[in-house]
Amino acid sequence: MSSRPPLRAAVFGAGLMGRWHADAVTRGGGVVSIVYDPDAGRARTLAARYPGATAAATVDDLFRPGAADV
């Protein structure tokens, strides 16, 4: 059994597809680490559903080093 930590995923968009993608990440054993949506409130709402996840203020935040693996 591997002792690697789970993959941390960035989710771009917090609408229907973003919610589905976030759910798929967790069902696959990963964790949602950061969420971006042009509607900052919607990004915060989705991020709040996943322990440790943050809402990104900008798209660039998704790509900052250490924000996510995928």
N, CA, C and O atoms as CSV, one atom per row, in Angstrom:
chain,resi,resn,atom,element,x,y,z
A,1,MET,N,N,0.837,-1.167,0.000
A,1,MET,CA,C,0.000,0.000,0.000
A,1,MET,C,C,0.886,1.234,0.000
A,1,MET,O,O,1.887,1.282,0.714
A,2,SER,N,N,0.530,2.219,-0.785
A,2,SER,CA,C,1.312,3.444,-0.895
A,2,SER,C,C,1.008,4.385,0.265
A,2,SER,O,O,-0.123,4.457,0.746
A,3,SER,N,N,2.027,5.094,0.698
A,3,SER,CA,C,1.823,6.065,1.772
A,3,SER,C,C,1.854,7.488,1.228
A,3,SER,O,O,2.011,8.442,1.989
A,4,ARG,N,N,1.706,7.632,-0.086
A,4,ARG,CA,C,1.689,8.967,-0.688
A,4,ARG,C,C,0.436,9.710,-0.253
A,4,ARG,O,O,-0.623,9.105,-0.080
A,5,PRO,N,N,0.557,11.027,-0.075
A,5,PRO,CA,C,-0.644,11.808,0.246
A,5,PRO,C,C,-1.567,11.866,-0.973
A,5,PRO,O,O,-1.109,11.672,-2.099
A,6,PRO,N,N,-2.845,12.127,-0.768
A,6,PRO,CA,C,-3.776,12.198,-1.895
A,6,PRO,C,C,-3.438,13.379,-2.808
A,6,PRO,O,O,-2.878,14.382,-2.364
A,7,LEU,N,N,-3.783,13.244,-4.072
A,7,LEU,CA,C,-3.608,14.350,-5.009
A,7,LEU,C,C,-4.492,15.518,-4.597
A,7,LEU,O,O,-5.639,15.333,-4.191
A,8,ARG,N,N,-3.946,16.712,-4.707
A,8,ARG,CA,C,-4.698,17.929,-4.401
A,8,ARG,C,C,-5.131,18.555,-5.718
A,8,ARG,O,O,-4.296,18.833,-6.578
A,9,ALA,N,N,-6.420,18.777,-5.881
A,9,ALA,CA,C,-6.960,19.270,-7.144
A,9,ALA,C,C,-7.462,20.696,-7.046
A,9,ALA,O,O,-8.040,21.106,-6.040
A,10,ALA,N,N,-7.226,21.445,-8.120
A,10,ALA,CA,C,-7.810,22.770,-8.292
A,10,ALA,C,C,-9.090,22.602,-9.102
A,10,ALA,O,O,-9.129,21.812,-10.045
A,11,VAL,N,N,-10.116,23.326,-8.745
A,11,VAL,CA,C,-11.382,23.284,-9.478
A,11,VAL,C,C,-11.623,24.659,-10.072
A,11,VAL,O,O,-11.695,25.653,-9.349
A,12,PHE,N,N,-11.749,24.716,-11.394
A,12,PHE,CA,C,-11.992,25.964,-12.103
A,12,PHE,C,C,-13.474,26.052,-12.413
A,12,PHE,O,O,-13.975,25.356,-13.296
A,13,GLY,N,N,-14.167,26.904,-11.691
A,13,GLY,CA,C,-15.605,27.071,-11.854
A,13,GLY,C,C,-16.359,26.352,-10.755
A,13,GLY,O,O,-16.092,25.187,-10.461
A,14,ALA,N,N,-17.303,27.056,-10.153
A,14,ALA,CA,C,-18.042,26.481,-9.027
A,14,ALA,C,C,-19.517,26.283,-9.359
A,14,ALA,O,O,-20.357,26.206,-8.463
A,15,GLY,N,N,-19.821,26.202,-10.640
A,15,GLY,CA,C,-21.183,25.909,-11.052
A,15,GLY,C,C,-21.442,24.408,-11.014
A,15,GLY,O,O,-20.764,23.670,-10.300
A,16,LEU,N,N,-22.414,23.971,-11.777
A,16,LEU,CA,C,-22.798,22.559,-11.779
A,16,LEU,C,C,-21.620,21.646,-12.097
A,16,LEU,O,O,-21.373,20.684,-11.371
A,17,MET,N,N,-20.891,21.934,-13.170
A,17,MET,CA,C,-19.774,21.068,-13.552
A,17,MET,C,C,-18.655,21.129,-12.520
A,17,MET,O,O,-18.017,20.113,-12.245
A,18,GLY,N,N,-18.408,22.292,-11.952
A,18,GLY,CA,C,-17.390,22.401,-10.908
A,18,GLY,C,C,-17.744,21.549,-9.702
A,18,GLY,O,O,-16.878,20.894,-9.121
A,19,ARG,N,N,-19.020,21.558,-9.324
A,19,ARG,CA,C,-19.458,20.718,-8.201
A,19,ARG,C,C,-19.293,19.250,-8.539
A,19,ARG,O,O,-18.866,18.466,-7.691
A,20,TRP,N,N,-19.624,18.862,-9.768
A,20,TRP,CA,C,-19.448,17.472,-10.180
A,20,TRP,C,C,-17.970,17.083,-10.171
A,20,TRP,O,O,-17.610,15.999,-9.711
A,21,HIS,N,N,-17.119,17.973,-10.681
A,21,HIS,CA,C,-15.687,17.675,-10.708
A,21,HIS,C,C,-15.129,17.553,-9.295
A,21,HIS,O,O,-14.345,16.646,-9.017
A,22,ALA,N,N,-15.519,18.443,-8.411
A,22,ALA,CA,C,-15.050,18.373,-7.023
A,22,ALA,C,C,-15.491,17.059,-6.381
A,22,ALA,O,O,-14.717,16.419,-5.670
A,23,ASP,N,N,-16.720,16.666,-6.632
A,23,ASP,CA,C,-17.213,15.397,-6.095
A,23,ASP,C,C,-16.412,14.222,-6.655
A,23,ASP,O,O,-16.065,13.296,-5.923
A,24,ALA,N,N,-16.120,14.266,-7.963
A,24,ALA,CA,C,-15.354,13.187,-8.584
A,24,ALA,C,C,-13.941,13.106,-8.003
A,24,ALA,O,O,-13.403,12.013,-7.828
A,25,VAL,N,N,-13.344,14.252,-7.708
A,25,VAL,CA,C,-12.012,14.273,-7.093
A,25,VAL,C,C,-12.039,13.508,-5.781
A,25,VAL,O,O,-11.177,12.664,-5.533
A,26,THR,N,N,-13.017,13.796,-4.945
A,26,THR,CA,C,-13.062,13.149,-3.632
A,26,THR,C,C,-13.433,11.679,-3.738
A,26,THR,O,O,-12.904,10.857,-2.990
A,27,ARG,N,N,-14.329,11.332,-4.650
A,27,ARG,CA,C,-14.683,9.925,-4.836
A,27,ARG,C,C,-13.489,9.121,-5.336
A,27,ARG,O,O,-13.391,7.920,-5.083
A,28,GLY,N,N,-12.579,9.790,-6.049
A,28,GLY,CA,C,-11.388,9.126,-6.562
A,28,GLY,C,C,-10.235,9.101,-5.566
A,28,GLY,O,O,-9.149,8.619,-5.888
A,29,GLY,N,N,-10.459,9.613,-4.367
A,29,GLY,CA,C,-9.428,9.579,-3.341
A,29,GLY,C,C,-8.590,10.832,-3.233
A,29,GLY,O,O,-7.671,10.887,-2.416
A,30,GLY,N,N,-8.881,11.837,-4.033
A,30,GLY,CA,C,-8.155,13.101,-3.960
A,30,GLY,C,C,-8.826,14.083,-3.025
A,30,GLY,O,O,-9.847,13.785,-2.405
A,31,VAL,N,N,-8.235,15.252,-2.938
A,31,VAL,CA,C,-8.822,16.324,-2.132
A,31,VAL,C,C,-8.899,17.593,-2.980
A,31,VAL,O,O,-8.026,17.861,-3.806
A,32,VAL,N,N,-9.942,18.352,-2.763
A,32,VAL,CA,C,-10.075,19.660,-3.402
A,32,VAL,C,C,-9.258,20.634,-2.560
A,32,VAL,O,O,-9.503,20.782,-1.363
A,33,SER,N,N,-8.287,21.298,-3.188
A,33,SER,CA,C,-7.444,22.217,-2.429
A,33,SER,C,C,-7.768,23.675,-2.691
A,33,SER,O,O,-7.583,24.514,-1.810
A,34,ILE,N,N,-8.251,23.995,-3.893
A,34,ILE,CA,C,-8.527,25.384,-4.228
A,34,ILE,C,C,-9.614,25.448,-5.295
A,34,ILE,O,O,-9.662,24.604,-6.191
A,35,VAL,N,N,-10.481,26.445,-5.198
A,35,VAL,CA,C,-11.605,26.605,-6.122
A,35,VAL,C,C,-11.610,28.040,-6.631
A,35,VAL,O,O,-11.470,28.982,-5.851
A,36,TYR,N,N,-11.771,28.203,-7.946
A,36,TYR,CA,C,-11.919,29.538,-8.528
A,36,TYR,C,C,-13.237,29.620,-9.269
A,36,TYR,O,O,-13.652,28.669,-9.931
A,37,ASP,N,N,-13.889,30.764,-9.151
A,37,ASP,CA,C,-15.061,31.108,-9.943
A,37,ASP,C,C,-15.083,32.624,-10.046
A,37,ASP,O,O,-14.719,33.301,-9.085
A,38,PRO,N,N,-15.499,33.184,-11.185
A,38,PRO,CA,C,-15.599,34.643,-11.278
A,38,PRO,C,C,-16.514,35.232,-10.201
A,38,PRO,O,O,-16.332,36.374,-9.778
A,39,ASP,N,N,-17.488,34.450,-9.766
A,39,ASP,CA,C,-18.355,34.841,-8.655
A,39,ASP,C,C,-17.687,34.360,-7.372
A,39,ASP,O,O,-17.785,33.186,-7.016
A,40,ALA,N,N,-17.006,35.273,-6.681
A,40,ALA,CA,C,-16.214,34.905,-5.501
A,40,ALA,C,C,-17.055,34.221,-4.433
A,40,ALA,O,O,-16.562,33.325,-3.748
A,41,GLY,N,N,-18.298,34.619,-4.277
A,41,GLY,CA,C,-19.171,33.990,-3.288
A,41,GLY,C,C,-19.432,32.533,-3.615
A,41,GLY,O,O,-19.464,31.680,-2.728
A,42,ARG,N,N,-19.615,32.260,-4.887
A,42,ARG,CA,C,-19.856,30.874,-5.306
A,42,ARG,C,C,-18.603,30.030,-5.087
A,42,ARG,O,O,-18.701,28.869,-4.689
A,43,ALA,N,N,-17.421,30.608,-5.344
A,43,ALA,CA,C,-16.166,29.887,-5.095
A,43,ALA,C,C,-16.019,29.587,-3.604
A,43,ALA,O,O,-15.629,28.481,-3.228
A,44,ARG,N,N,-16.330,30.563,-2.758
A,44,ARG,CA,C,-16.232,30.342,-1.305
A,44,ARG,C,C,-17.213,29.275,-0.842
A,44,ARG,O,O,-16.878,28.447,0.005
A,45,THR,N,N,-18.419,29.290,-1.392
A,45,THR,CA,C,-19.426,28.309,-1.005
A,45,THR,C,C,-18.983,26.895,-1.344
A,45,THR,O,O,-19.118,25.993,-0.518
A,46,LEU,N,N,-18.450,26.684,-2.558
A,46,LEU,CA,C,-17.997,25.345,-2.933
A,46,LEU,C,C,-16.771,24.947,-2.119
A,46,LEU,O,O,-16.696,23.814,-1.645
A,47,ALA,N,N,-15.824,25.841,-1.948
A,47,ALA,CA,C,-14.612,25.518,-1.172
A,47,ALA,C,C,-14.972,25.126,0.254
A,47,ALA,O,O,-14.329,24.251,0.834
A,48,ALA,N,N,-15.983,25.756,0.822
A,48,ALA,CA,C,-16.383,25.470,2.206
A,48,ALA,C,C,-16.893,24.043,2.385
A,48,ALA,O,O,-16.922,23.534,3.506
A,49,ARG,N,N,-17.294,23.397,1.303
A,49,ARG,CA,C,-17.792,22.012,1.384
A,49,ARG,C,C,-16.670,20.999,1.531
A,49,ARG,O,O,-16.922,19.832,1.832
A,50,TYR,N,N,-15.420,21.439,1.318
A,50,TYR,CA,C,-14.281,20.522,1.313
A,50,TYR,C,C,-13.246,20.978,2.339
A,50,TYR,O,O,-12.658,22.048,2.185
A,51,PRO,N,N,-13.018,20.190,3.372
A,51,PRO,CA,C,-12.077,20.579,4.433
A,51,PRO,C,C,-10.706,20.944,3.869
A,51,PRO,O,O,-10.120,20.194,3.089
A,52,GLY,N,N,-10.213,22.092,4.271
A,52,GLY,CA,C,-8.897,22.546,3.849
A,52,GLY,C,C,-8.866,23.291,2.527
A,52,GLY,O,O,-7.842,23.879,2.179
A,53,ALA,N,N,-9.964,23.279,1.783
A,53,ALA,CA,C,-9.998,23.973,0.493
A,53,ALA,C,C,-10.131,25.474,0.707
A,53,ALA,O,O,-10.742,25.928,1.675
A,54,THR,N,N,-9.545,26.239,-0.218
A,54,THR,CA,C,-9.660,27.692,-0.179
A,54,THR,C,C,-10.276,28.177,-1.480
A,54,THR,O,O,-10.246,27.480,-2.495
A,55,ALA,N,N,-10.832,29.372,-1.440
A,55,ALA,CA,C,-11.357,30.013,-2.637
A,55,ALA,C,C,-10.263,30.912,-3.202
A,55,ALA,O,O,-9.678,31.717,-2.477
A,56,ALA,N,N,-9.991,30.775,-4.487
A,56,ALA,CA,C,-8.981,31.591,-5.147
A,56,ALA,C,C,-9.574,32.934,-5.539
A,56,ALA,O,O,-10.704,33.005,-6.021
A,57,ALA,N,N,-8.811,33.995,-5.333
A,57,ALA,CA,C,-9.263,35.334,-5.716
A,57,ALA,C,C,-9.090,35.569,-7.213
A,57,ALA,O,O,-9.850,36.326,-7.817
A,58,THR,N,N,-8.087,34.916,-7.817
A,58,THR,CA,C,-7.812,35.081,-9.251
A,58,THR,C,C,-7.489,33.716,-9.856
A,58,THR,O,O,-7.172,32.758,-9.150
A,59,VAL,N,N,-7.579,33.660,-11.181
A,59,VAL,CA,C,-7.200,32.435,-11.887
A,59,VAL,C,C,-5.730,32.123,-11.612
A,59,VAL,O,O,-5.366,30.956,-11.463
A,60,ASP,N,N,-4.894,33.138,-11.546
A,60,ASP,CA,C,-3.464,32.921,-11.298
A,60,ASP,C,C,-3.218,32.188,-9.985
A,60,ASP,O,O,-2.241,31.449,-9.863
A,61,ASP,N,N,-4.088,32.381,-9.010
A,61,ASP,CA,C,-3.926,31.684,-7.729
A,61,ASP,C,C,-3.983,30.165,-7.890
A,61,ASP,O,O,-3.360,29.434,-7.119
A,62,LEU,N,N,-4.726,29.692,-8.886
A,62,LEU,CA,C,-4.815,28.249,-9.114
A,62,LEU,C,C,-3.465,27.658,-9.498
A,62,LEU,O,O,-3.189,26.487,-9.239
A,63,PHE,N,N,-2.626,28.490,-10.121
A,63,PHE,CA,C,-1.360,28.006,-10.663
A,63,PHE,C,C,-0.151,28.366,-9.800
A,63,PHE,O,O,0.986,28.095,-10.186
A,64,ARG,N,N,-0.382,28.965,-8.652
A,64,ARG,CA,C,0.763,29.303,-7.805
A,64,ARG,C,C,1.366,28.010,-7.262
A,64,ARG,O,O,0.651,27.042,-7.005
A,65,PRO,N,N,2.676,28.004,-7.091
A,65,PRO,CA,C,3.334,26.790,-6.597
A,65,PRO,C,C,2.726,26.307,-5.266
A,65,PRO,O,O,2.534,27.081,-4.328
A,66,GLY,N,N,2.438,25.020,-5.225
A,66,GLY,CA,C,1.891,24.420,-4.011
A,66,GLY,C,C,0.386,24.493,-3.868
A,66,GLY,O,O,-0.164,23.916,-2.930
A,67,ALA,N,N,-0.304,25.187,-4.771
A,67,ALA,CA,C,-1.757,25.310,-4.647
A,67,ALA,C,C,-2.474,23.988,-4.910
A,67,ALA,O,O,-3.448,23.656,-4.234
A,68,ALA,N,N,-1.989,23.243,-5.889
A,68,ALA,CA,C,-2.618,21.972,-6.255
A,68,ALA,C,C,-1.653,21.135,-7.071
A,68,ALA,O,O,-0.684,21.645,-7.632
A,69,ASP,N,N,-1.934,19.837,-7.128
A,69,ASP,CA,C,-1.142,18.930,-7.964
A,69,ASP,C,C,-1.722,18.813,-9.360
A,69,ASP,O,O,-0.990,18.676,-10.340
A,70,VAL,N,N,-3.031,18.869,-9.442
A,70,VAL,CA,C,-3.732,18.741,-10.727
A,70,VAL,C,C,-4.831,19.763,-10.815
A,70,VAL,O,O,-5.540,19.822,-11.819
